[in-house]
Amino acid sequence: MTVLGLSGCDDEAQFAPSLPSAAGYRDDGGALRIWTGTPCEGVTRVALTFAGPGDERARLVLRAPSPGVTVEHLDPAAPDAAFEPEESLPDGYDWRTADTISLVIDGAEPAWGSVVGVDQVVVESPDHPEDSFLFDDLGWKDPTAVDAENGTSFLTVCTPDPEQ
């Protein structure tokens, strides 16, 4: 018997956001930097899944006690001290060997998911200013672009959907 599990955001699902949702990612000299684009309040859980070739998976799951913490920037190698690791990445894990990274945040308000291709993050990061991040398949955005576009052409992972 074979069981196949698939995950992702179905943009036709009943609770799917009315606009694409995304978080920002960049490679900073081998260190993964993640920017939610706007603050996520009351975060009690952050889950990063690194999917590699075939069935390879590595997960980092961090928990914070209630009422949670505010998260806007995340460094998986050195997470905020308020978080306790529930699942850790394997020793010596190189995130750049993954095909994709998915981010799930549990907070005081509902948050949207995010998935990004690792190759694009690694290859294109040096070509963009340090304050620019790859927002999933929506392209590279700096704080000015995120402020201008959030809620009109996309939603950061912690921005409530104006249509719901």
Backbone bond lengths (Angstrom), bond angles and torsions (degrees), N, CA, C in turn:
res aa  C-N    CA-C-N  psi(-1)  N-CA   C-N-CA  omega(-1)  CA-C   N-CA-C  phi
1 M - - - 1.443 - - 1.529 108.72 -
2 T 1.301 116.81 133.15 1.453 122.47 177.92 1.517 108.76 -113.26
3 V 1.320 114.84 131.53 1.457 120.60 176.66 1.514 107.13 -116.26
4 L 1.301 116.16 129.79 1.454 121.56 -179.44 1.515 108.38 -120.31
5 G 1.308 116.33 125.52 1.465 120.60 176.96 1.511 109.69 -112.10
6 L 1.293 115.80 130.35 1.456 121.04 177.73 1.513 108.77 -121.73
7 S 1.302 115.23 148.06 1.452 119.98 -179.56 1.516 108.65 -138.82
8 G 1.287 115.95 154.35 1.452 121.03 176.83 1.511 109.16 160.77
9 C 1.294 116.43 174.25 1.450 120.51 178.75 1.517 108.66 -92.42
10 D 1.307 116.60 117.62 1.453 122.62 176.22 1.518 106.89 -87.57
11 D 1.336 116.50 109.43 1.462 118.61 -175.31 1.524 112.91 -73.42
12 E 1.334 117.61 -0.22 1.452 121.54 174.50 1.528 110.96 -104.82
13 A 1.320 118.47 -4.38 1.456 122.18 -178.02 1.528 110.31 -66.05
14 Q 1.326 115.05 154.44 1.458 121.33 -176.74 1.525 112.76 -55.02
15 F 1.328 117.20 -38.62 1.456 120.34 -175.89 1.523 113.08 -103.24
16 A 1.319 117.65 12.44 1.466 121.29 178.97 1.528 109.23 -67.65
17 P 1.326 116.93 146.59 1.466 119.01 177.97 1.526 110.89 -67.66
18 S 1.324 115.56 154.70 1.463 120.66 -179.35 1.523 112.26 -74.90
19 L 1.327 117.00 -16.23 1.464 123.11 177.59 1.522 108.20 -126.07
20 P 1.340 118.12 157.60 1.470 119.25 175.89 1.529 110.22 -60.51
21 S 1.324 116.13 142.55 1.465 120.20 176.06 1.518 109.04 -107.81
22 A 1.328 116.12 151.01 1.465 119.42 -177.02 1.519 110.69 -160.87
23 A 1.325 114.10 155.83 1.464 123.30 168.57 1.522 106.19 -121.50
24 G 1.322 116.79 165.04 1.458 121.59 -178.55 1.519 111.98 -102.88
25 Y 1.335 115.79 141.26 1.463 122.80 -178.70 1.518 109.14 -133.07
26 R 1.344 116.20 145.41 1.459 119.54 171.59 1.522 109.57 -153.79
27 D 1.337 114.47 154.33 1.461 123.05 176.24 1.522 106.49 -97.30
28 D 1.318 116.06 117.34 1.460 121.83 -179.17 1.525 108.00 -111.21
29 G 1.335 115.92 80.53 1.462 120.62 -179.95 1.516 113.25 63.05
30 G 1.317 117.13 34.86 1.460 122.23 -179.57 1.513 113.62 100.15
31 A 1.328 117.35 -15.28 1.466 121.25 177.39 1.526 109.21 -92.95
32 L 1.316 116.26 133.09 1.457 121.39 176.70 1.520 109.00 -81.72
33 R 1.326 115.64 126.90 1.461 121.78 174.41 1.516 108.04 -117.26
34 I 1.324 115.48 133.15 1.461 121.32 -179.56 1.523 108.33 -122.80
35 W 1.333 115.51 135.68 1.456 122.33 177.67 1.521 107.53 -124.96
36 T 1.320 117.25 123.74 1.462 120.11 179.79 1.526 111.72 -73.42
37 G 1.307 117.80 -13.78 1.465 122.05 178.61 1.514 112.85 92.67
38 T 1.305 116.71 -37.86 1.460 124.63 173.79 1.527 106.58 -143.44
39 P 1.324 118.08 157.51 1.469 119.05 -178.74 1.530 112.24 -63.53
40 C 1.313 115.38 140.49 1.463 123.07 172.89 1.525 106.09 -104.73
41 E 1.314 117.00 118.79 1.469 122.24 -174.40 1.522 111.32 -93.95
42 G 1.318 116.06 147.86 1.456 121.48 174.05 1.515 114.21 61.84
43 V 1.323 117.15 35.25 1.467 121.05 -176.95 1.528 109.69 -73.83
44 T 1.328 115.06 125.15 1.463 121.12 177.95 1.520 112.09 -111.40
45 R 1.341 117.26 -12.02 1.469 119.66 -179.13 1.522 109.65 -154.75
46 V 1.323 115.40 135.89 1.462 122.92 172.56 1.520 106.46 -128.10
47 A 1.329 116.49 128.92 1.464 120.65 177.83 1.520 109.07 -125.01
48 L 1.319 115.67 125.05 1.459 122.67 174.22 1.518 107.42 -114.69
49 T 1.322 116.20 126.58 1.461 120.97 176.47 1.513 108.08 -116.15
50 F 1.315 115.56 124.76 1.460 123.22 178.52 1.519 106.35 -104.13
51 A 1.332 116.46 110.26 1.463 121.16 -178.39 1.516 108.80 -100.48
52 G 1.318 115.43 126.77 1.455 120.57 -178.64 1.507 111.45 -108.75
53 P 1.307 115.86 -164.32 1.459 120.11 178.15 1.528 110.54 -60.85
54 G 1.314 115.75 143.51 1.462 119.77 178.95 1.512 111.08 63.87
55 D 1.318 115.35 -132.03 1.464 121.07 -178.17 1.523 113.04 -96.68
56 E 1.320 118.48 9.35 1.466 120.65 -177.55 1.525 110.47 -63.54
57 R 1.324 115.19 131.84 1.456 121.41 178.36 1.523 109.03 -143.55
58 A 1.314 116.02 142.57 1.461 122.11 170.57 1.521 105.87 -134.73
59 R 1.327 116.19 140.40 1.467 119.65 -177.28 1.520 111.14 -130.27
60 L 1.310 113.39 143.65 1.453 122.00 169.54 1.520 105.92 -121.95
61 V 1.326 116.23 118.69 1.460 121.04 178.20 1.524 107.45 -123.21
62 L 1.322 115.00 124.27 1.464 122.14 -178.64 1.520 109.25 -117.37
63 R 1.330 116.30 139.37 1.468 121.56 178.07 1.523 110.00 -124.15
64 A 1.329 114.72 144.22 1.465 121.86 173.55 1.523 107.39 -125.61
65 P 1.321 117.17 144.61 1.467 118.77 179.33 1.526 111.11 -67.37
66 S 1.314 115.45 154.12 1.453 121.56 175.57 1.533 108.19 -62.70
67 P 1.294 120.61 139.24 1.455 129.13 16.48 1.525 114.29 -88.96
68 G 1.318 118.23 11.61 1.456 121.16 178.56 1.516 112.66 90.04
69 V 1.322 114.87 -178.74 1.459 122.32 -177.85 1.524 109.36 -129.21
70 T 1.316 116.09 166.07 1.461 121.51 175.05 1.523 108.14 -90.38
71 V 1.326 115.29 130.89 1.461 121.43 179.44 1.522 108.52 -125.12
72 E 1.317 115.91 129.18 1.464 120.91 171.53 1.521 110.24 -132.76
73 H 1.319 116.55 -35.40 1.462 121.76 176.82 1.516 108.01 -122.29
74 L 1.318 115.78 139.45 1.458 120.53 -177.76 1.517 109.40 -134.02
75 D 1.315 115.02 128.25 1.458 122.61 173.05 1.523 105.93 -115.25
76 P 1.331 118.09 102.76 1.467 120.03 -176.52 1.522 114.01 -58.00
77 A 1.331 118.05 -26.59 1.466 120.78 179.88 1.529 111.83 -77.49
78 A 1.329 117.15 -21.51 1.467 121.32 -179.42 1.526 108.99 -144.63
79 P 1.343 117.51 70.70 1.461 119.65 -177.03 1.523 112.49 -68.01
80 D 1.311 115.31 160.60 1.460 122.83 177.31 1.528 109.55 -50.01
81 A 1.327 116.13 138.71 1.468 121.57 -177.32 1.527 112.75 -63.08
82 A 1.334 118.08 -17.53 1.464 120.78 178.38 1.528 112.04 -70.80
83 F 1.325 116.73 -17.16 1.465 120.88 -179.31 1.521 111.25 -91.44
84 E 1.319 115.06 144.02 1.463 122.86 170.67 1.520 107.14 -111.38
85 P 1.327 118.19 134.97 1.463 118.95 178.87 1.531 111.24 -71.74
86 E 1.313 114.99 128.33 1.468 121.63 173.32 1.524 109.43 -95.01
87 E 1.322 115.57 -38.19 1.466 123.01 171.92 1.519 106.30 -134.68
88 S 1.313 116.47 136.70 1.465 120.90 -179.78 1.515 110.44 -113.04
89 L 1.313 115.42 154.10 1.456 120.11 173.38 1.527 108.63 -69.91
90 P 1.327 117.83 151.13 1.468 119.93 176.75 1.530 110.62 -59.42
91 D 1.321 116.58 148.23 1.466 121.14 176.84 1.523 109.75 -53.67
92 G 1.329 115.93 133.32 1.457 120.99 177.69 1.518 114.65 74.62
93 Y 1.324 117.90 10.29 1.465 120.49 -177.50 1.527 110.29 -62.43
94 D 1.324 116.36 132.22 1.462 122.43 177.08 1.523 108.22 -107.62
95 W 1.308 116.78 105.58 1.458 122.13 -176.40 1.522 112.44 -58.57
96 R 1.335 116.58 -23.22 1.471 120.44 -177.50 1.523 112.56 -70.55
97 T 1.341 118.06 -9.99 1.465 121.22 177.26 1.523 111.96 -85.88
98 A 1.318 117.88 -9.19 1.466 121.70 179.19 1.527 109.83 -76.20
99 D 1.315 115.53 159.76 1.465 121.02 173.47 1.526 110.84 -87.08
100 T 1.339 115.63 -43.22 1.462 120.84 -178.87 1.525 110.22 -137.92
101 I 1.324 114.30 159.58 1.459 122.27 172.16 1.519 106.61 -125.50
102 S 1.322 116.10 131.31 1.462 119.32 172.84 1.522 108.87 -116.94
103 L 1.311 115.24 143.64 1.459 123.25 -177.82 1.519 108.86 -122.47
104 V 1.334 115.68 130.96 1.462 122.13 174.01 1.522 107.10 -130.17
105 I 1.325 116.12 130.45 1.464 122.11 -179.88 1.523 108.60 -121.95
106 D 1.326 115.86 130.40 1.464 121.62 172.80 1.518 107.10 -107.34
107 G 1.327 115.98 120.99 1.451 119.89 -177.92 1.506 112.01 -141.90
108 A 1.329 115.21 -169.15 1.458 121.50 -178.90 1.527 111.23 -63.16
109 E 1.309 116.30 -33.25 1.464 122.23 177.18 1.520 108.29 -112.56
110 P 1.323 117.99 153.09 1.470 118.95 176.61 1.530 110.77 -58.50
111 A 1.316 115.64 141.31 1.465 121.24 178.37 1.520 108.71 -122.02
112 W 1.309 115.79 153.38 1.458 122.27 179.36 1.521 108.46 -94.30
113 G 1.303 116.74 159.91 1.460 121.12 177.89 1.515 111.73 -85.98
114 S 1.322 114.66 172.84 1.455 121.56 -179.25 1.521 108.69 -150.12
115 V 1.336 116.45 137.86 1.467 122.06 175.85 1.522 107.67 -137.00
116 V 1.344 115.70 134.65 1.459 120.09 -179.18 1.522 109.76 -135.47
117 G 1.334 116.06 148.82 1.461 121.65 174.04 1.517 110.27 -81.52
118 V 1.331 116.31 126.75 1.464 121.19 -175.21 1.525 111.92 -66.92
119 D 1.328 118.38 -41.93 1.466 120.09 -177.90 1.521 111.77 -54.88
120 Q 1.322 117.51 -43.94 1.461 120.47 -179.12 1.527 110.81 -64.28
121 V 1.332 116.99 -39.85 1.468 120.49 178.44 1.522 110.03 -61.14
122 V 1.337 116.25 -48.63 1.467 121.15 -175.75 1.527 111.28 -67.49
123 V 1.320 116.86 -47.26 1.467 121.01 -174.90 1.529 112.01 -69.77
124 E 1.328 117.62 -40.80 1.465 120.43 -171.60 1.529 115.08 -91.94
125 S 1.320 118.83 -17.75 1.476 120.09 -177.18 1.525 113.52 -52.96
126 P 1.350 119.66 -45.11 1.472 118.86 -178.63 1.529 113.98 -62.63
127 D 1.339 116.99 -19.27 1.461 121.17 -178.05 1.529 113.32 -86.04
128 H 1.335 117.22 -1.01 1.466 120.66 -174.87 1.524 110.65 -125.48
129 P 1.346 116.77 148.34 1.465 120.22 179.04 1.532 111.34 -56.61
130 E 1.324 115.99 155.73 1.466 121.69 -176.00 1.518 113.80 -60.67
131 D 1.331 118.26 -21.85 1.466 119.61 179.81 1.528 112.49 -94.09
132 S 1.341 117.55 9.31 1.462 122.03 178.12 1.520 109.95 -104.42
133 F 1.329 115.34 140.81 1.453 122.48 -178.65 1.520 108.98 -131.23
134 L 1.333 116.55 149.67 1.461 121.50 176.14 1.520 108.31 -81.41
135 F 1.307 117.03 113.95 1.456 122.94 179.15 1.524 109.19 -93.70
136 D 1.334 114.06 88.88 1.456 122.89 179.93 1.531 109.25 46.57
137 D 1.328 118.05 -129.83 1.464 120.08 -179.66 1.529 111.78 -95.11
138 L 1.332 116.70 16.71 1.466 121.29 -178.64 1.518 113.24 -93.40
139 G 1.313 117.33 -6.27 1.451 121.11 176.84 1.520 113.36 101.42
140 W 1.325 114.11 -177.61 1.463 122.54 -176.91 1.513 109.71 -84.53
141 K 1.331 115.74 132.72 1.462 120.47 -178.12 1.529 109.95 -136.61
142 D 1.331 114.74 139.68 1.460 120.90 173.42 1.533 107.26 -100.75
143 P 1.334 118.31 175.79 1.466 119.42 -177.69 1.529 114.37 -56.20
144 T 1.320 117.79 -36.59 1.465 120.21 179.43 1.522 110.91 -64.13
145 A 1.332 117.16 -43.93 1.466 120.85 179.24 1.526 111.23 -65.93
146 V 1.330 116.91 -41.26 1.467 119.70 178.97 1.525 109.88 -62.12
147 D 1.336 117.18 -45.84 1.467 120.43 178.65 1.527 111.48 -58.91
148 A 1.324 117.04 -41.25 1.463 121.34 -176.86 1.527 112.63 -73.83
149 E 1.331 117.74 -35.77 1.465 121.13 -171.70 1.520 114.72 -98.06
150 N 1.340 117.53 -21.74 1.457 120.13 -177.41 1.527 110.41 -63.65
151 G 1.317 115.63 123.73 1.459 121.08 -179.11 1.508 113.89 92.17
152 T 1.351 117.32 -10.61 1.466 119.96 177.86 1.524 112.06 -114.61
153 S 1.348 117.87 -45.50 1.470 119.90 178.87 1.526 112.36 -116.24
154 F 1.332 117.41 -15.06 1.460 122.16 175.08 1.522 108.41 -160.64
155 L 1.333 115.45 171.03 1.460 121.92 176.55 1.515 109.19 -121.69
156 T 1.327 117.35 132.43 1.457 117.87 169.40 1.526 106.54 -66.14
157 V 1.330 116.99 161.59 1.463 120.07 -172.36 1.527 113.79 -60.10
158 C 1.318 118.55 -20.44 1.470 120.72 -179.16 1.525 113.46 -114.64
159 T 1.321 117.39 14.88 1.458 120.72 176.65 1.520 109.45 -89.86
160 P 1.335 117.99 124.83 1.466 119.49 176.98 1.529 110.68 -61.08
161 D 1.307 115.45 145.84 1.460 121.02 178.95 1.528 108.99 -74.16
162 P 1.338 118.48 121.80 1.462 120.15 -179.52 1.529 113.00 -65.48
163 E 1.336 117.64 -16.67 1.465 121.64 -178.84 1.527 112.73 -91.31
164 Q 1.327 117.50 -5.63 1.477 118.80 -176.89 1.502 111.58 -115.58
